[in-house]
């Protein structure tokens, strides 16, 4: 399974569920006494779940460093071998976990084993992410960089829109699938995170971090080097627009909230 830093998780989940939590309605959180958030990371979803129910929400992750930020109660454990007896929770839920597992059905079967009522997965279709920007080159370069990166990832990055099939294969009865679009905007006045993101573009640091994965796919080293050079040039344009307080960017990530009932 791929692992992520606390900074990455906090950045990519910033603002999620801030505008609406309607897509979570079929989780029936108000009726839950015990909820398990699997692969909780630093607890972005865990905190939302705790706000939406008076019951106990337990966060579970394999990375103890991430769990330190999730808030108690938390448990260190593997999503495919949950350290709980059967029927321990009313609801078991995960966010952006199944797309990073080589065999997501194994995890969903474990979710169903420890759940008495419902299982839910909040998963993106990472191939359908869109970027709009006042820097003309950015949407095209972002699309190409994403495609090359995802070509090198060995798990199903589009799983969100097809999670219902995984649920059925795991023996669950699908209740609903609801799309929720996470939007992340950068606009004046720029915060520290936006400034740091611009610097990473201008230096090519972000692409350098993903070089191994990109080269795992169809890209050649020469293609990667050419992309990085164009990426750095685009980053310098971003910084120039920021200095004039003219830069704006919107990224939309489609998530799919799939809910299943335990048979």
PyMOL commands that set and color helices and strands:
alter all, ss='L'
color gray80, all
select helices_A, chain A and resi 6-12+22-27+29-31+44-52+64-67+98-100+104-114+126-128+136-151+159-169+192-203+205-209+211-216+221-243
alter helices_A, ss='H'
color red, helices_A
select strands_A, chain A and resi 34-38+56-61+74-76+89-95+115-124+130-133+173-186+249-261
alter strands_A, ss='S'
color yellow, strands_A
deselect
rebuild
show_as cartoon
